[in-house]
Each structure stands twice: as C-alpha cells, then as structure tokens.
Amino acid sequence: MADTVTKPRTKVRTKVERPRLHKVILVNDDYTPREFVVTVLKGEFRMTDDQAYKVMITAHRLGVCVVAVFTKDVAETKATRATDAGRAKGYPLLFTTEPEE
C-alpha cells in the first residue's frame, strides 16, 4: 500500500490597499488678485462662489489653506493646472501637494 500525503490547499488573497491621498494646498502671495484666485478655485476645483471665497480668505489670513484631497495623480494634476493658470496671467499663484497623514 502506498502512502499518500495530501497537502492542505491554501488560498492566497492579495491585499489591496487604498491609494494614499494627497492634499492640494493654496499658498498665499501678495500679488495675485483675490478675484482671480476665486475664479481659479471655481474653475479647477468646481467650488461655489462661497466655498472659493472662504478658501481664498483662509489662505490669505493663515498663509496656506488645504483646498481639497485627492489621489496623488489627481492632486498633482489639479495643482499644476491651477498654478499654470496663474502663471499664464503673470501671477505668482502657487498650489502645492503633500501626502495626507
């Protein structure tokens, strides 16, 4: 009689991690007009007049303000497009990104 060894079957489950989120941050400057900042926030981040104004005023008072949180690629794209909109008009408008804790 032959000895048979049976191995237990194990299922391998791949652990899927959610992508790390990144904050888009508006950096205040003393040259970009407030109205232009509000226009960029409304256009790129789909904010209402009221939301855009509040974000702009917060950045003006505190120096920086978190605009929104996205996946890394989306955050970098939106920050770049918003910054480029300011540069196209000759303003030093700056949006940056950083990982969310």
C-alpha contacts under 8 A as a table, 3 or more apart, distances in Angstrom:
res1	aa1	res2	aa2	distance
19	P	71	T	6.46
19	P	72	K	7.94
20	R	71	T	6.33
20	R	72	K	6.98
20	R	99	P	7.24
20	R	100	E	7.47
21	L	69	V	6.42
21	L	70	F	5.46
21	L	71	T	4.61
21	L	72	K	6.00
21	L	99	P	6.10
21	L	100	E	5.66
22	H	69	V	5.55
22	H	70	F	5.51
22	H	71	T	5.78
22	H	72	K	5.35
22	H	75	A	6.21
22	H	97	T	6.23
22	H	98	E	5.36
22	H	99	P	4.23
22	H	100	E	5.10
23	K	66	V	6.36
23	K	67	V	7.31
23	K	68	A	5.90
23	K	69	V	4.45
23	K	70	F	6.56
23	K	75	A	6.80
23	K	97	T	5.37
23	K	98	E	5.42
23	K	99	P	6.13
23	K	100	E	5.95
24	V	66	V	5.83
24	V	67	V	5.48
24	V	68	A	5.47
24	V	69	V	6.13
24	V	70	F	7.73
24	V	75	A	5.85
24	V	76	E	7.69
24	V	78	K	7.90
24	V	79	A	6.30
24	V	95	F	6.60
24	V	96	T	5.75
24	V	97	T	4.60
24	V	98	E	6.97
25	I	64	V	6.57
25	I	65	C	5.51
25	I	66	V	4.42
25	I	67	V	5.53
25	I	68	A	7.56
25	I	79	A	7.92
25	I	95	F	5.39
25	I	96	T	5.13
25	I	97	T	5.88
25	I	98	E	7.87
26	L	56	M	7.97
26	L	59	A	6.48
26	L	64	V	5.51
26	L	65	C	5.26
26	L	66	V	6.32
26	L	67	V	6.39
26	L	94	L	6.27
26	L	95	F	4.65
26	L	96	T	6.67
27	V	59	A	6.46
27	V	63	G	6.13
27	V	64	V	4.59
27	V	65	C	6.83
27	V	93	L	7.42
27	V	94	L	5.53
27	V	95	F	5.97
27	V	96	T	7.48
28	N	59	A	5.46
28	N	60	H	5.52
28	N	63	G	5.05
28	N	64	V	5.79
28	N	93	L	7.57
28	N	94	L	7.55
29	D	32	T	6.45
29	D	60	H	7.76
29	D	63	G	7.90
29	D	92	P	7.09
29	D	93	L	6.86
31	Y	91	Y	6.79
31	Y	92	P	7.06
32	T	36	F	6.97
32	T	37	V	7.06
32	T	86	G	7.89
32	T	91	Y	5.43
32	T	92	P	6.56
32	T	93	L	6.17
33	P	36	F	5.34
33	P	37	V	6.55
34	R	37	V	5.14
34	R	38	V	6.29
34	R	56	M	7.05
35	E	38	V	5.12
35	E	39	T	6.20
36	F	39	T	4.97
36	F	40	V	6.24
37	V	40	V	5.17
37	V	41	L	6.20
37	V	56	M	6.68
37	V	93	L	7.82
38	V	41	L	5.11
38	V	42	K	6.14
38	V	49	D	7.24
38	V	52	A	5.18
38	V	53	Y	5.86
38	V	56	M	6.56
39	T	42	K	5.18
39	T	43	G	6.08
39	T	52	A	7.88
40	V	43	G	5.08
40	V	44	E	5.84
40	V	45	F	7.73
40	V	82	A	6.32
40	V	85	A	7.32
41	L	44	E	5.53
41	L	45	F	5.26
41	L	46	R	6.87
41	L	47	M	6.23
41	L	52	A	5.62
41	L	82	A	7.76
42	K	45	F	5.65
42	K	46	R	4.81
42	K	47	M	4.44
42	K	48	T	6.12
42	K	49	D	6.90
42	K	52	A	6.15
43	G	46	R	5.54
43	G	47	M	7.39
44	E	78	K	6.69
44	E	81	R	7.59
44	E	82	A	6.44
45	F	68	A	7.86
45	F	78	K	7.65
47	M	50	D	7.88
47	M	51	Q	5.71
47	M	52	A	5.65
48	T	51	Q	5.19
48	T	52	A	6.07
49	D	52	A	5.30
49	D	53	Y	6.06
50	D	53	Y	5.18
50	D	54	K	6.23
51	Q	54	K	5.22
51	Q	55	V	6.30
52	A	55	V	5.21
52	A	56	M	6.12
53	Y	56	M	5.10
53	Y	57	I	6.09
54	K	57	I	5.18
54	K	58	T	6.07
55	V	58	T	5.13
55	V	59	A	6.24
55	V	65	C	6.48
55	V	66	V	7.78
55	V	67	V	6.64
56	M	59	A	5.23
56	M	60	H	6.11
56	M	65	C	7.77
57	I	60	H	4.85
57	I	61	R	6.11
58	T	61	R	5.21
58	T	62	L	5.90
58	T	63	G	7.69
58	T	64	V	7.23
58	T	65	C	6.03
59	A	62	L	5.28
59	A	63	G	4.92
59	A	64	V	4.31
59	A	65	C	4.66
60	H	63	G	5.55
60	H	64	V	7.21
62	L	65	C	7.30
66	V	69	V	7.91
69	V	75	A	6.99
69	V	100	E	7.97
70	F	73	D	7.94
70	F	74	V	5.90
70	F	75	A	5.20
71	T	74	V	5.50
71	T	75	A	6.02
72	K	75	A	5.20
72	K	76	E	6.11
72	K	99	P	7.86
73	D	76	E	5.30
73	D	77	T	6.12
74	V	77	T	5.13
74	V	78	K	6.10
75	A	78	K	5.29
75	A	79	A	6.04
75	A	97	T	6.57
76	E	79	A	5.16
76	E	80	T	6.03
76	E	96	T	7.72
76	E	97	T	6.39
77	T	80	T	5.21
77	T	81	R	6.11
78	K	81	R	5.13
78	K	82	A	6.03
79	A	82	A	5.23
79	A	83	T	6.06
79	A	94	L	7.97
79	A	95	F	5.02
79	A	96	T	5.90
79	A	97	T	6.94
80	T	83	T	5.14
80	T	84	D	5.96
80	T	95	F	7.10
80	T	96	T	7.95
81	R	84	D	5.04
81	R	85	A	6.17
82	A	85	A	5.14
82	A	86	G	6.72
82	A	94	L	7.73
82	A	95	F	6.76
83	T	86	G	5.32
83	T	87	R	6.35
83	T	92	P	8.00
83	T	93	L	5.70
83	T	94	L	5.09
83	T	95	F	5.66
84	D	87	R	4.89
84	D	88	A	5.98
85	A	88	A	5.21
85	A	89	K	6.74
86	G	89	K	5.31
86	G	90	G	6.30
86	G	91	Y	4.96
86	G	92	P	6.42
86	G	93	L	5.15
86	G	94	L	7.76
87	R	90	G	4.79
87	R	91	Y	5.22
87	R	92	P	6.23
87	R	93	L	6.89
88	A	91	Y	7.51
